[in-house]
Amino acid sequence: MAVEKERNHRMRQNRKPGRYVIPNGPEAEFEPGSRNRVLKNRLGIRRKTQMDRVEFDALLAAQEPPLP
């Protein structure tokens, strides 16, 4: 049992760092009630599907050609 624990400990220490750096501070805060699925936002959106829709609409608006 102790040998297995030691091996697992060594494996965790030898692991490469993750692909992504997890931010600290305001970048890592989630909207209350979103079950850690939606980052804090000025609109107060808590549902992922609603955030996906708002982001998609903003993308479309940004891609529209300017009016003459």
Beta strands, then each sheet from edge to edge (+ up, - down):
end
